[in-house]
Amino acid sequence: MADSEYPIDDLDRQIIHALQRDARHTSASEIAESLDVSARTVRNRISNLEEADVIRGYDVDVDYEAAGYQLHTLIVCTAPIHEREEITQRALDVDGVVAIREVMTGADNVHVEVVGVDGNDLSRIGRDLNDIGLEVVDEDLIRNEYTRPFHQFSTESDVDDK
């Protein structure tokens, strides 16, 4: 992870916004054309943003239900503040865990996104999380999740797009 803030400019922001909208189906050439710069410039900027950990990866949006995993669940947990980061890293190794969010303050300071085929899967995941030091506080089935690109990375002309 980067040690300090990487200074991004308007071109970087616009490239990030284009990638957030649809990285899979957007080429450097298409981004370059829309921003009136060369494709090489876009590729170099993306590479620099990746090296600086501004762009940390490209995620796949999976419909878990369509893939046969009926239970897409958010498990809200509590971890001791001084151990939270270490525990959350270990939680990534629990079979069925797909994402973890650390929350800065409060008792419900770790949100674990998991998938499973049945209640037995969820029970096992809950036990495994408990065994590594997370206290399960609540479980919520996720029906749908919607995302969008961060508005500060766009230009005013493309705010209404998509």
GIPE-V336919 format. One record per run of one state. SS is the DSSP state (helix for helix, strand for strand, loop for the rest). FROM is the first residue (numbers start at 1). TO is the last residue. If there is no record, write none. Layout:
# GIPE-V336919
SS_FROM_TO ; SS_FROM_TO
This chain:
# GIPE-V336919
loop_1_9 ; helix_10_22 ; loop_23_27 ; helix_28_35 ; loop_36_38 ; helix_39_51 ; loop_52_70 ; strand_71_78 ; loop_79_80 ; helix_81_91 ; loop_92_96 ; strand_97_102 ; loop_103_109 ; strand_110_116 ; loop_117_118 ; helix_119_131 ; loop_132_134 ; strand_135_141 ; loop_142_150 ; helix_151_153 ; loop_154_155 ; helix_156_158 ; loop_159_162
